[in-house]
Amino acid sequence: MNCPRCGGFCTIINETETTYGSYGLGKGCCGYIIFGWVGLLCGLLGMKPRSKSRSYWVCQSCGKKFKV
């Protein structure tokens, strides 16, 4: 593919963004009531990683990115 901006050669790249959930206050409080201080760790159970992947065309000459 050629860049519509400058006419240079474009290649495809993939970008991945990873985010983590936050501490679950409700789970931590319930865990504290049931298990004591160690139960506060129950709030960490909702912290699963979530990732988003996107593909782009990137011009080798000017660096402009275009969505695929």
Rosetta blueprint (number, residue, H / E / L):
1 M L
2 N E
3 C L
4 P L
5 R L
6 C L
7 G L
8 G L
9 F E
10 C E
11 T E
12 I E
13 I E
14 N E
15 E E
16 T E
17 E E
18 T E
19 T E
20 Y E
21 G L
22 S L
23 Y L
24 G L
25 L H
26 G H
27 K H
28 G H
29 C H
30 C H
31 G H
32 Y H
33 I H
34 I H
35 F H
36 G H
37 W H
38 V H
39 G H
40 L H
41 L H
42 C H
43 G H
44 L H
45 L H
46 G H
47 M L
48 K L
49 P E
50 R E
51 S E
52 K E
53 S E
54 R E
55 S E
56 Y E
57 W E
58 V E
59 C E
60 Q L
61 S L
62 C L
63 G L
64 K L
65 K E
66 F E
67 K E
68 V L
